[in-house]
């Protein structure tokens, strides 16, 4: 293996994140620019730990685009039941994206992508809810360009954010988890943002390198019909191949009743009208990864920015279920360097820094 950091990453994914063990059925999916050395190392570690079967799938984004461009309505509506049946047997899923072009699907109508997303939802739900899984986005030149970095600098940044002591991070996150589980209300205050909602009775979940790499957040979920107010997100979002900027929501009884955007607004209604649950929130989270400080147009990274929150239209996760169901789960990020967050009326964070004594180690 050329880069020893790849070997450490593979070890984290196999031995810590998914805890591959004797007899496991493993699905390893990778795309585009993921290095074969990393795939081989993950396969080797899985086999050494006694996995019964390691299935390896490769997906080229250009072929995905070609499918959407060439498929007729019958082909777009075909549900691959065999894939669902195999997913029911999968114990461990490891996914490695490595996009060579972040905007490959930009020319595909949003309603087509949303319809396909709805169709494939049972496969996605089976993977998320019934397997031990982890995903990452390995560095590529296109990602480095989006982040405004050289490839070498972006690669260094990626490994700093991923190859860390995740057991130590889990301990560090524990006090925030406990505080959120004791809290009943959240209020976000910032320019063009004043939104309040209840989290009473909802669990809080630590994100400690078990699902995403990079990781680093603690999330809960708003009580479904509780959110009231408005929020303007200040971090661009790349979703369904399209870039959205300056998204603003007005919310009543938990539902997004008015939505606008400074960029990409012509596609916004298409996403929010995917299904009934797309206009309700399924997650609220604090970003905590201290190696990630600025947005880079990649949700997997941006939602972990230290001093940020994300409030997510769409599906709630099973381990923190507020009852919302949707084919989408759109993590929209607001960096709170210009704002305040209150828990039960107490100031918990100001300008992206925790001010409660028990939370200051998270800064």
TIKE-942838 format. One record per atom (N, C-alpha, C): residue in three letters; x, y, z. Coordinates in steps of 0.02 Angstrom, whole numbers, plus 32768, in hexadecimal, padded with zeros to 4 digits. Atoms other than C-alpha are relative to their C-alpha. Layout:
// TIKE-942838
ALAXYZ
...
//
This chain:
// TIKE-942838
UNK802A7FC48000
UNK800080008000
UNK802C803E8000
UNK7FD47FC88009
UNK804B80A47FC8
UNK7FFC8031803B
UNK800A7FCD7FCC
UNK800381158050
UNK7FEB7FDD8041
UNK801180227FC2
UNK800780D38103
UNK7FC0801A8020
UNK803E7FE57FE4
UNK7F758146812D
UNK7FC37FD97FE6
UNK8036802B801A
UNK7F0780DA80BC
UNK7FF97FC2802B
UNK8003803D7FD7
UNK7F3580438124
UNK7FDE800E8043
UNK80207FEE7FC1
UNK7F02809C81C4
UNK7FB6800C7FF6
UNK80467FF5800F
UNK7E5F80D48174
UNK7FDA7FBE7FF8
UNK80208042800A
UNK7E378022813D
UNK7FF77FDD8043
UNK800480217FBF
UNK7E5A7FE281EC
UNK7FC7801F8029
UNK80367FDF7FDC
UNK7DE480648238
UNK7FBC7FE77FE6
UNK80408012801D
UNK7D59803881BE
UNK7FEC7FB8800E
UNK800E80477FF9
UNK7D677F7B81D1
UNK7FFD7FEB804A
UNK7FFA80197FBB
UNK7D9A7F648287
UNK7FDA802B8032
UNK80227FD47FD0
UNK7D4C7FFC82DD
UNK7FB980117FE8
UNK80417FE68017
UNK7CBE80438273
UNK7FCC7FC87FF9
UNK80318035800E
UNK7C6C7FA0823B
UNK800D7FC08027
UNK7FF0803A7FD6
UNK7CC27F2182AC
UNK7FF27FBE7FDC
UNK8009803D8027
UNK7CC87E9B8225
UNK80167FC4802A
UNK7FF1803B7FD7
UNK7CC47DEF8276
UNK7FF47FC07FD9
UNK80068042801E
UNK7CC37D368250
UNK7FB97FF47FE6
UNK80408012801E
UNK7C387D0481D8
UNK7FD980397FE0
UNK80247FC7801B
UNK7C057DB381A0
UNK7FFC7FFD7FB3
UNK80077FF18047
UNK7BC17DD780F2
UNK800E804B7FF8
UNK7FEA7FBB8007
UNK7C167E7880BB
UNK7FF280187FB8
UNK80067FDF8041
UNK7BE57EEC802C
UNK802F803C8001
UNK7FD07FCA8007
UNK7C727F607FF7
UNK7FF380227FBD
UNK800F7FDB803D
UNK7C3E7FE47F78
UNK8030803B7FF9
UNK7FD57FC7800B
UNK7CB380627F2A
UNK7FF2801D7FBC
UNK80117FDD803E
UNK7CAA80E07E9E
UNK803A802A7FE7
UNK7FD57FD08023
UNK7D0F81457E23
UNK80497FFC8016
UNK7FB97FFA7FF2
UNK7DB681797E6E
UNK801A7FDE803E
UNK7FE880237FC4
UNK7DC081097F07
UNK803C7FD47FEE
UNK7FC380268013
UNK7E7080BC7F06
UNK7FF97FB6800D
UNK800580497FF9
UNK7E7A80017EEA
UNK80287FE7803B
UNK7FD980167FC6
UNK7F007FF67F71
UNK7FD780008040
UNK802B7FFC7FC5
UNK7E81802D7FF4
UNK7FCB7FC97FFE
UNK803380348007
UNK7DFB7FB67FB1
UNK801E7FBC8010
UNK7FDE80407FF3
UNK7E767F267FB4
UNK800F7FF6804A
UNK7FF080047FB9
UNK7EAA7F4E8067
UNK7FC17FF18029
UNK803F800D7FDD
UNK7DF57F5380A2
UNK7FEA7FB77FF5
UNK80128046800F
UNK7DD07EAE804A
UNK802C7FD08028
UNK7FD2802C7FDD
UNK7E6B7E5F8098
UNK7FF07FFD804B
UNK800E7FFE7FB8
UNK7E407E998149
UNK7FBE7FDB800F
UNK804080227FF6
UNK7D8C7E5A8136
UNK800B7FB47FFF
UNK7FF380488005
UNK7DCA7DAF8100
UNK80287FE7803B
UNK7FD880147FC7
UNK7E4B7DA8818A
UNK7FD77FFA8040
UNK802B80027FC5
UNK7DC37DCA820A
UNK7FC87FCC7FFA
UNK802D80398005
UNK7D5F7D3781C9
UNK7FBE800D7FDC
UNK803D7FF48026
UNK7CDB7D88815A
UNK7FF47FC57FD1
UNK8011803A8029
UNK7C807CFD80FF
UNK800180127FB6
UNK80057FEB8046
UNK7C687D62805F
UNK8009804B7FFD
UNK7FF77FB8800C
UNK7CA37E0C8021
UNK7FEC800E7FB8
UNK80177FED8043
UNK7C3F7E4C7F8E
UNK801980467FF0
UNK7FE47FBF8013
UNK7C937EDC7F31
UNK7FDB801A7FC3
UNK80247FDE8036
UNK7C2C7F527EC5
UNK802480407FED
UNK7FE37FC28019
UNK7C737FDC7E58
UNK7FCB80267FD9
UNK80307FD68024
UNK7C09806D7E1A
UNK8024803C7FE2
UNK7FE37FC58022
UNK7C4280ED7D9A
UNK7FC980347FF8
UNK80347FCC8003
UNK7BE381917DA6
UNK7FEB80107FB9
UNK80127FF48046
UNK7BEB81A77CE9
UNK7FCC7FCD7FE8
UNK803180338014
UNK7B8A81037CD6
UNK7FBD800C8023
UNK803E7FED7FDE
UNK7B0B813D7D58
UNK7FDD80377FD8
UNK801C7FCB802A
UNK7AF381DB7CF1
UNK7FE37FE47FBF
UNK8017801E803F
UNK7AE481737C53
UNK7FBF7FDB8009
UNK803F80237FF2
UNK7A5C810A7CA3
UNK7FC680328001
UNK80377FCF7FFB
UNK79F381A37CD0
UNK7FF280217FBC
UNK80097FDF8040
UNK7A0F81ED7C24
UNK7FDF7FD27FCD
UNK8017802E8034
UNK79E581507BBF
UNK7FC37FD88014
UNK8035802D7FEA
UNK796680F17C2A
UNK7FBB801D7FF0
UNK80457FEB800B
UNK78AF80F67BFA
UNK7FD97FF98042
UNK802880007FC2
UNK782081007C78
UNK7FFC7FBA801E
UNK800380447FE7
UNK781480437C86
UNK80407FED8024
UNK7FBF80107FE2
UNK78CD80347CAD
UNK800C8028803F
UNK7FF97FD77FC4
UNK78CB80C57D28
UNK7FD57FE68039
UNK802F80187FCD
UNK783980737D83
UNK800F7FB98017
UNK7FF180467FED
UNK788B7FC77D91
UNK80207FFF8046
UNK7FE480087FBD
UNK78AA7F957E46
UNK802B7FC08002
UNK7FD3803A7FFF
UNK79447F227E57
UNK7FF77FD78040
UNK801180277FC4
UNK78F87EA87ED3
UNK803A7FD48016
UNK7FC7802A7FEF
UNK79927E3A7ECB
UNK80338025802C
UNK7FD37FD97FD7
UNK79F87EC87F15
UNK7FE680068048
UNK801D7FFE7FBD
UNK79807ED87FA6
UNK80097FBD8023
UNK7FF980427FE2
UNK79867E1C7FC3
UNK80487FF48017
UNK7FBB80077FE9
UNK7A447E207FCA
UNK800E802D803B
UNK7FF47FD27FC8
UNK7A437EB8803C
UNK7FE57FE48041
UNK801C801F7FC3
UNK79D87E5580B6
UNK80327FCF8020
UNK7FCF802F7FE6
UNK7A6C7DDE80C8
UNK804080238018
UNK7FC27FDB7FF2
UNK7AF07E6780DE
UNK80048012804A
UNK7FF37FED7FBB
UNK7B3A7E7B818C
UNK802780428005
UNK7FD47FC57FFF
UNK7BB97F038161
UNK800080207FBB
UNK7FFC7FDA803E
UNK7BB57F8B80DD
UNK803680358007
UNK7FCB7FCD8003
UNK7C4E7FF580B2
UNK7FFC80227FBC
UNK80077FDB803E
UNK7C37807E8031
UNK803480377FF9
UNK7FCA7FCF800C
UNK7CC280E87FE5
UNK7FF180267FC0
UNK80097FD48039
UNK7C9281777F73
UNK804180247FF2
UNK7FC37FDA8013
UNK7D1B81D27F14
UNK7FF080237FBE
UNK801A7FE2803E
UNK7CC582467E97
UNK803580247FD7
UNK7FD37FDD802E
UNK7D28827C7DFF
UNK7FDF80407FE6
UNK80267FC58013
UNK7C9E82FA7DD7
UNK7FC48004802E
UNK80367FFA7FCF
UNK7C2A83337E63
UNK7FBD80117FDF
UNK803E7FE8801F
UNK7BAA83717DE5
UNK7FEA7FD67FC4
UNK8011802C8038
UNK7B9782DC7D73
UNK7FB67FFE7FF2
UNK804880078008
UNK7ADB82D57D91
UNK7FDC80437FFA
UNK801F7FBE8001
UNK7ABE83917D83
UNK7FCC80087FC9
UNK802E7FF98038
UNK7A65837C7CDC
UNK7FC37FD48003
UNK8039802D7FFA
UNK79E982FA7D19
UNK7FC980248029
UNK80367FDD7FDB
UNK793F83427D4E
UNK7FF87FE68047
UNK800680137FBA
UNK792783427E0A
UNK7FC77FD0800D
UNK8038802D7FF3
UNK787E82ED7DFF
UNK800F7FB87FEC
UNK7FEB80448014
UNK78CF82597DA5
UNK802B7FE18037
UNK7FD5801A7FCA
UNK795482477E2C
UNK7FD77FF1803E
UNK8029800B7FC5
UNK78D282597EB6
UNK7FD57FC27FFA
UNK8029803B800B
UNK786281D57E69
UNK80297FC08008
UNK7FD5803B7FF9
UNK78F2815A7E5D
UNK80157FF68049
UNK7FEF80037FB9
UNK792381847F0F
UNK7FC87FE08028
UNK803A801E7FDE
UNK787481597F4A
UNK7FFB7FB57FF1
UNK800580468014
UNK787680B67EE8
UNK80337FD48025
UNK7FCA80277FE2
UNK791C807C7F32
UNK80028005804C
UNK7FFF7FF47FB8
UNK78F180B37FE3
UNK80027FBF802A
UNK7FFC803D7FD6
UNK78D380008025
UNK80467FE38006
UNK7FBB80197FFE
UNK79867FCF7FF8
UNK8029802B802E
UNK7FDB7FD27FD4
UNK79CD806A804B
UNK7FED7FF68049
UNK801680087FBA
UNK7963805180E7
UNK801B7FBE801D
UNK7FE680417FE7
UNK79987F9B80F5
UNK804980078012
UNK7FB97FF87FF1
UNK7A4F7FCD80EC
UNK800B8028803F
UNK7FF57FD37FC8
UNK7A41805B8169
UNK7FE97FE28042
UNK802080157FC2
UNK79D3800481E7
UNK80137FB98016
UNK7FF480467FEF
UNK7A0F7F4F81E2
UNK80477FE87FF2
UNK7FBB80158008
UNK7AC97F4E81BE
UNK802E802E8027
UNK7FCC7FD57FE4
UNK7B677F91820E
UNK802280217FC3
UNK7FEA7FDF803D
UNK7B9B80148190
UNK802C803D800E
UNK7FD97FC37FFE
UNK7C18809E816F
UNK800C80177FB8
UNK7FF37FE48042
UNK7C31811380DB
UNK803580378005
UNK7FD07FC88004
UNK7CB9818D80A6
UNK800380187FB8
UNK7FF47FE58043
UNK7CE781FA8012
UNK804B800D7FFA
UNK7FB87FFC8005
UNK7D9B81DE7FE4
UNK8015803B7FD4
UNK7FED7FC48025
UNK7DFB82767FA2
UNK800A7FF57FB5
UNK7FF47FFD8048
UNK7DF9829D7EE9
UNK801080487FEE
UNK7FEE7FBC8015
UNK7E3483337E86
UNK7FC2802D7FFC
UNK803D7FD78004
UNK7D80836D7E6B
UNK7FEB80198045
UNK80117FEA7FBD
UNK7D5F83707F26
UNK803180358019
UNK7FCE7FCF7FEB
UNK7E0283CD7F45
UNK7FF180437FDF
UNK80107FC28024
UNK7DD0844D7EC2
UNK7FC480228020
UNK803B7FE37FDF
UNK7D2484667F12
UNK8012801F8043
UNK7FEB7FE87FBE
UNK7D7A847D7FBA
UNK8031803A7FFC
UNK7FCF7FCA8008
UNK7DF484FD7F72
UNK80457FEE8019
UNK7FBF80187FE8
UNK7E8C84927F9D
UNK80247FDC7FC8
UNK7FDB802F802A
UNK7F17843A7F43
UNK7FEC7FB98013
UNK801180467FF0
UNK7EFD837E7F39
UNK80277FE7803C
UNK7FD680177FC8
UNK7F8E835F7FB1
UNK7FE7801C8042
UNK801A7FE37FC2
UNK7F4983D98032
UNK7FBD7FE18013
UNK8041801D7FF1
UNK7E9A83908022
UNK80087FB9801C
UNK7FF480447FE8
UNK7EDD82E08039
UNK801980018049
UNK7FE87FF97FBB
UNK7F3C831680D6
UNK7FC78011802F
UNK803A7FEC7FD8
UNK7E9E836A8117
UNK7FD27FC4800C
UNK802D80397FFB
UNK7E3682CE80F4
UNK80197FCE8035
UNK7FE780317FD0
UNK7EA7825A8157
UNK8003801D8046
UNK80037FE17FBD
UNK7EB282D781E8
UNK7FBA7FFB801D
UNK804580027FE9
UNK7DF582D681F1
UNK7FE67FB9800C
UNK801980457FFD
UNK7DE1821981E0
UNK80297FD4802F
UNK7FD4802E7FDC
UNK7E7781C3822F
UNK8011801B8046
UNK7FF77FE57FBD
UNK7E5D81FA82E3
UNK7FEA7FCC8033
UNK8013802C7FC9
UNK7E3D81AA838C
UNK7FB58005800A
UNK80497FFB7FFD
UNK7D8381898378
UNK7FE57FE98044
UNK801780127FBD
UNK7D7381358421
UNK8006803C802F
UNK7FF97FC27FD9
UNK7DB581D6846F
UNK7FCA80327FEE
UNK80367FD48016
UNK7D3982398406
UNK7FBD7FED801F
UNK803F80187FE2
UNK7CAC81CD8448
UNK7FFA80178048
UNK80027FE87FBA
UNK7CDB81F984FB
UNK7FF5804B8002
UNK80067FB78001
UNK7CE782B184CE
UNK7FB880167FF2
UNK80447FEE8014
UNK7C3782B28485
UNK7FCB7FEF8035
UNK8031801B7FD1
UNK7BE4825F851B
UNK7FD980368025
UNK80247FCC7FD9
UNK7BBA82FE857D
UNK7FCD80257FD6
UNK80327FE0802B
UNK7B64834F84E8
UNK7FC57FD17FF5
UNK803680318007
UNK7B0082B084CC
UNK7FD18002803D
UNK802980017FC2
UNK7AC682B08582
UNK7FD980418008
UNK80227FC07FFB
UNK7A9C8369857E
UNK7FC480037FD1
UNK80387FFF8030
UNK7A31835784E1
UNK7FC87FD38018
UNK8034802D7FE9
UNK79D482C5852D
UNK7FDB801B803D
UNK80227FE07FC8
UNK79AC832E85C7
UNK7FD8803D7FEA
UNK801D7FC18017
UNK797683C4855F
UNK7FBC7FF47FDF
UNK80428003801E
UNK78C683EA8522
UNK7FFA802C7FC2
UNK80087FD28037
UNK78DB847D84AC
UNK804380187FE5
UNK7FC57FE38022
UNK795884C3842E
UNK7FE880407FDE
UNK800D7FC38027
UNK795D857483E9
UNK803F80157FDD
UNK7FC97FE88029
UNK79CE85AF835C
UNK7FF4804A7FF1
UNK80057FB8800E
UNK79EE866B8350
UNK803D80167FD9
UNK7FCA7FE6802A
UNK7A5686BC82C7
UNK7FE1802E7FCD
UNK801E7FD78034
UNK7A4187378238
UNK7FD27FD87FD3
UNK803380208028
UNK79A3870781D9
UNK7FF07FB98018
UNK800F80427FE3
UNK798E8672824E
UNK7FE580098046
UNK801E80037FBD
UNK791A865F82E2
UNK7FD07FC47FFE
UNK8026803E8005
UNK78DD85AD82F2
UNK80047FDB8042
UNK800380257FC1
UNK78A4854D838A
UNK7FDA7FBE7FF5
UNK802280418005
UNK786F8497839F
UNK800C7FD8803F
UNK7FFA802D7FC6
UNK7858840F8420
UNK80297FC37FEE
UNK7FDE80418006
UNK78CC837A8438
UNK7FEE7FD4803C
UNK801380247FC3
UNK7871833D84D4
UNK7FF37FB67FF1
UNK800A80488006
UNK787A828084E5
UNK80287FE07FC8
UNK7FD8801C8037
UNK78EF826C844F
UNK80447FEB8019
UNK7FBB80137FEF
UNK7992820B8463
UNK8032802C7FDC
UNK7FC97FDF8023
UNK7A3982578432
UNK80337FCA7FEE
UNK7FD58033801B
UNK7AB581F483CA
UNK8046801D7FF3
UNK7FBB7FEC800E
UNK7B72820483CA
UNK80167FE47FBC
UNK7FE480168040
UNK7BC781FA8320
UNK804B7FFE8007
UNK7FBC800B7FE6
UNK7C6F81B2834B
UNK802A7FD47FD2
UNK7FDA80278030
UNK7CB5816882AB
UNK7FE27FBD7FF0
UNK80208040800C
UNK7C3980DA82A2
UNK7FD87FFE7FBF
UNK802A7FFD803B
UNK7BD48115820B
UNK802080277FC7
UNK7FE17FD58032
UNK7C31819F81B1
UNK804A8009800F
UNK7FBB7FE97FF9
UNK7CE881C88194
UNK800A80357FCA
UNK7FF87FEA7FBB
UNK7D08825281B6
UNK7FBD80018025
UNK803B7FFD7FD5
UNK7C8F82548247
UNK800B80388032
UNK7FF97FCD7FCD
UNK7C7482C382DE
UNK7FC3802B8006
UNK803C7FD97FF3
UNK7BC682FB830F
UNK7FD87FDC8037
UNK8032801E7FD3
UNK7B3E82DD8390
UNK7FBD80187FE7
UNK80407FEC801C
UNK7A8D82DA834C
UNK7FC57FE68028
UNK804180147FE6
UNK79DB82CF8385
UNK7FCD800F7FCA
UNK80337FEF8032
UNK793682F4832E
UNK7FCC802D8020
UNK80377FD87FE6
UNK78B3837B8343
UNK7FC07FD68005
UNK8044801B7FFF
UNK78088342837C
UNK7FDF80187FBF
UNK80107FF58047
UNK77B9833882CF
UNK7FDA80407FF3
UNK802B7FC78010
UNK773683C282DA
UNK8010803D802C
UNK7FF27FCC7FCE
UNK779084348356
UNK8024803E7FE5
UNK7FD57FC88016
UNK780184A582ED
UNK7FD6803B7FE9
UNK80217FC28012
UNK77CB855A82DB
UNK803580367FF4
UNK7FD27FC9800D
UNK782685EC828B
UNK801D7FFD7FBB
UNK7FE07FFD8041
UNK78A1860281FE
UNK804B7FF58008
UNK7FB8800C7FFF
UNK795485D281D2
UNK801C800C7FBB
UNK7FDA7FF8803E
UNK79D08605814E
UNK80427FDB8007
UNK7FC280267FFF
UNK7A5B858A812A
UNK803680277FDB
UNK7FC97FD8801E
UNK7B0485D98104
UNK80377FD57FE2
UNK7FCE802D801E
UNK7B5F854180BE
UNK7FE27FE47FBF
UNK801A801C803F
UNK7B49850E8006
UNK7FF77FB58006
UNK800E80487FFF
UNK7B0384607FE7
UNK7FFE7FE67FB9
UNK800280258040
UNK7B2483EB7F55
UNK7FD27FC5800A
UNK803280357FF6
UNK7A8A837B7F47
UNK7FE27FEF7FBD
UNK801980188040
UNK7A5083117EB5
UNK802380217FC5
UNK7FD87FE38035
UNK7ADD835B7E4E
UNK7FF8804A7FF6
UNK800D7FB88008
UNK7AA1840E7E67
UNK80178026803E
UNK7FE77FD87FC9
UNK7AE884997ED3
UNK7FCA80308017
UNK80317FD27FE1
UNK7A7584F67F4B
UNK8027802F802F
UNK7FDF7FCF7FD5
UNK7AAB85967FA3
UNK7FCA802B8022
UNK802C7FD27FDD
UNK7A5786028027
UNK7FB97FE78008
UNK8044801C7FF7
UNK79C4858D8047
UNK7FE1801F803F
UNK80257FE47FC8
UNK794085DB80B8
UNK7FBD7FDE8006
UNK803F80207FF3
UNK78AD85838108
UNK7FD780288033
UNK80307FEB7FCD
UNK781485C48163
UNK7FDA7FC28015
UNK801A803E7FE5
UNK77CD853F81D5
UNK7FC6800D8030
UNK803A7FFC7FD3
UNK7724852A822A
UNK7FEA7FB98012
UNK801480427FE8
UNK76F284958295
UNK802B7FC97FE3
UNK7FCF80318017
UNK778F843C825D
UNK80077FFA7FB5
UNK800080098048
UNK776A844C81A4
UNK801F803D7FDD
UNK7FE47FCB8029
UNK77CD84B28126
UNK7FC8801A7FD3
UNK80397FE58025
UNK7745852480E1
UNK801680307FC9
UNK7FE67FD38033
UNK77B2859A807D
UNK804B7FF37FFA
UNK7FB9800E800B
UNK785C857A802E
UNK801A802A7FC6
UNK7FE07FDA8035
UNK78D285E47FC7
UNK804B7FF38003
UNK7FB780088001
UNK798985E47F94
UNK801D80357FD3
UNK7FDD7FCF8029
UNK7A0586607F50
UNK801C7FE07FC1
UNK7FE88025803A
UNK7A4685DA7EDA
UNK7FE27FBB8000
UNK801E80428004
UNK79F1853C7E9D
UNK7FB77FFF8013
UNK80457FFE7FE9
UNK794585777ED1
UNK7FCF7FDF7FD2
UNK802F801F8030
UNK78F585357E32
UNK7FFA7FB4800B
UNK800280487FF3
UNK791D84847E6F
UNK7FE77FF08046
UNK800D800B7FB9
UNK78EC849C7F25
UNK7FBD7FDE800B
UNK8042801E7FF5
UNK783384737F1A
UNK7FFF7FB77FEB
UNK7FFE80468016
UNK785A83D37EBB
UNK801A7FD28035
UNK7FE5802A7FC9
UNK78C183927F4D
UNK7FCE7FFD8039
UNK802D7FFF7FC6
UNK784783CA7FD4
UNK7FBD7FE07FF2
UNK803F80228011
UNK77B4837F7F76
UNK800B7FB77FEE
UNK7FF38047800D
UNK780682D47F68
UNK7FCA7FD4801E
UNK803680247FDE
UNK778782947FE5
UNK7FEA802B803B
UNK801C7FD97FCA
UNK772482CE807C
UNK803480118036
UNK7FCF7FF77FCB
UNK77B582B980F6
UNK8039802F7FEF
UNK7FC77FD68014
UNK782F83238091
UNK7FFB8047801B
UNK80087FBC7FE6
UNK77E783C380DB
UNK80018002804D
UNK7FF680037FB7
UNK7800838A8190
UNK80497FEE800E
UNK7FBA800C7FEE
UNK78A6837B81ED
UNK80087FBC8022
UNK7FF280417FE3
UNK78F282D48219
UNK803E7FFE802C
UNK7FC280017FD8
UNK799483088270
UNK801480488012
UNK7FDD7FC37FEC
UNK79E7839482D1
UNK80427FEC801F
UNK7FBE80187FEB
UNK7AA2838882F1
UNK80318039800A
UNK7FC77FD57FF5
UNK7B3B83E18334
UNK803D7FE27FDD
UNK7FC18015801E
UNK7BD983D682C9
UNK803A800B8030
UNK7FCE7FFF7FCB
UNK7C7383B08332
UNK80477FF07FEA
UNK7FBD80168016
UNK7D08837C82C6
UNK802E803D7FFB
UNK7FD57FC57FFC
UNK7D9283F882F2
UNK803180057FC6
UNK7FD57FFD803B
UNK7DF483CB8256
UNK7FDC80207FC4
UNK80287FE58037
UNK7D66840F81E9
UNK7FE480438016
UNK80117FBC7FEB
UNK7D4F84CB81F3
UNK7FDA80287FCB
UNK801F7FDA8037
UNK7D1185068147
UNK7FDB7FD17FD2
UNK8026802A802F
UNK7C9084C580CA
UNK80277FF17FC1
UNK7FDE8014803D
UNK7CCA84678030
UNK7FD17FDF7FCE
UNK80338018802F
UNK7C28843D7FD6
UNK7FFD7FB37FFE
UNK800880487FF9
UNK7C26838B8016
UNK7FDE7FF48043
UNK802880067FC2
UNK7B9F83608095
UNK80237FD68034
UNK7FE0802D7FD0
UNK7C0282D380E4
UNK80348025802A
UNK7FD07FD77FDC
UNK7C8683548116
UNK7FDD803B8022
UNK801B7FC17FE7
UNK7C1E83F2812B
UNK7FD47FF7803D
UNK802C800A7FC6
UNK7BA183A881A7
UNK80277FF38040
UNK7FD6800C7FC4
UNK7C348384821D
UNK8027803E8015
UNK7FDA7FC37FF1
UNK7C798437821E
UNK7FF780138049
UNK80047FEA7FBA
UNK7CA3846982D0
UNK7FDF80458003
UNK80247FC17FFB
UNK7C2C84F48303
UNK7FC580067FD1
UNK803A8000802E
UNK7BA384C38288
UNK7FC77FD7801E
UNK8039802D7FF3
UNK7AF784768294
UNK7FE67FEA7FBC
UNK802A800D803A
UNK7A91841B8214
UNK7FBB7FEB8017
UNK8047800D7FF4
UNK79D484138212
UNK7FE57FE57FBE
UNK80068029803B
UNK799E83908197
UNK7FB87FF27FEB
UNK80408015801A
UNK79018387812E
UNK80027FB67FEC
UNK800480458017
UNK78C982D48115
UNK80027FCC8037
UNK8004803C7FD8
UNK78DB82298162
UNK802580068043
UNK7FDF80077FC0
UNK79028210821A
UNK80237FBD8003
UNK7FDD803F7FF7
UNK7980818B824A
UNK7FDC7FD48034
UNK8022802F7FD4
UNK794080EF82A2
UNK801380078048
UNK7FEA7FFC7FBB
UNK79A98109833D
UNK7FEA80418022
UNK801B7FC17FE5
UNK795E81B88353
UNK7FC380127FD6
UNK80398000802E
UNK78B381A78305
UNK7FC8802E8018
UNK80387FD37FEF
UNK78398239830B
UNK7FC27FF17FD6
UNK803A80158026
UNK77C381DE8296
UNK7FFF80197FB8
UNK80017FE58044
UNK77F1823B81F6
UNK801C7FCD7FCF
UNK7FEC802E8035
UNK77FE81D08159
UNK800780257FBE
UNK7FF47FDF8040
UNK7846820980B4
UNK80357FDA7FD9
UNK7FCB801B8029
UNK78B081D08022
UNK803E802B8002
UNK7FC57FD47FFC
UNK792382658041
UNK801880078048
UNK7FE37FEC7FC0
UNK7996829280D0
UNK803680337FEC
UNK7FD77FCB801D
UNK79E3833A80A2
UNK802080288039
UNK7FDC7FDE7FCA
UNK7A668375811F
UNK801580467FEA
UNK7FF17FBA8010
UNK7A648433810E
UNK80238020803C
UNK7FD27FEA7FCB
UNK7AEB848B8171
UNK7FFD804B800A
UNK7FF77FBA7FEF
UNK7AF0853081CD
UNK803A80078031
UNK7FC97FF17FD3
UNK7B9585698216
UNK7FEA8038802F
UNK801D7FD37FCF
UNK7B6B85C382B8
UNK80328033801C
UNK7FCF7FCF7FE9
UNK7BFF863A82C4
UNK7FE18045800B
UNK80237FC07FF8
UNK7B8286CA82BC
UNK7FC27FF8802A
UNK803F800C7FDD
UNK7B008680832F
UNK80067FE28045
UNK8004801D7FBE
UNK7AC9863383D2
UNK7FCF7FC57FFF
UNK802C80397FF8
UNK7A7A858F8406
UNK7FED7FFA804A
UNK801A80057FBC
UNK7A0D857D84A0
UNK7FE17FBB800A
UNK8020803E7FEB
UNK79DC84DB84F8
UNK7FD9800E803F
UNK802C7FF17FC7
UNK794884EE856D
UNK800A80488018
UNK7FF87FBA7FEE
UNK796585AA8569
UNK804680138017
UNK7FBB7FF27FEB
UNK7A1C859B859D
UNK802D80057FC3
UNK7FD17FF98037
UNK7AA385DA8529
UNK80337FC78002
UNK7FD280398003
UNK7B04853F84F4
UNK803B800E7FD2
UNK7FCB7FF38030
UNK7B6985818461
UNK7FF980477FE5
UNK7FFF7FBD801D
UNK7B9B862F8425
UNK803880047FCD
UNK7FCF7FF78036
UNK7BF486548381
UNK80277FC07FF2
UNK7FE180408011
UNK7C16859C8364
UNK80287FE08038
UNK7FDA801B7FC7
UNK7C65857F8410
UNK7FD17FF08039
UNK802880127FC6
UNK7C16852384A1
UNK8014802A803C
UNK7FF27FD57FC6
UNK7C068592853B
UNK7FEF7FDE8042
UNK800D80257FC2
UNK7BC1851685BA
UNK80407FDD8015
UNK7FC0801C7FEA
UNK7C5484DD8624
UNK800B7FB77FEE
UNK7FF88048800C
UNK7C328424860C
UNK800A7FF07FB5
UNK7FFA800D8047
UNK7C338438854E
UNK803E80217FE1
UNK7FC67FDC801E
UNK7CCE84A48537
UNK80367FD27FE3
UNK7FCF802C8020
UNK7D3F840C8516
UNK7FF07FEE7FB8
UNK8013800E8046
UNK7CDE83F78472
UNK801980357FD0
UNK7FEB7FC9802D
UNK7D20849D842E
UNK80457FF17FE1
//
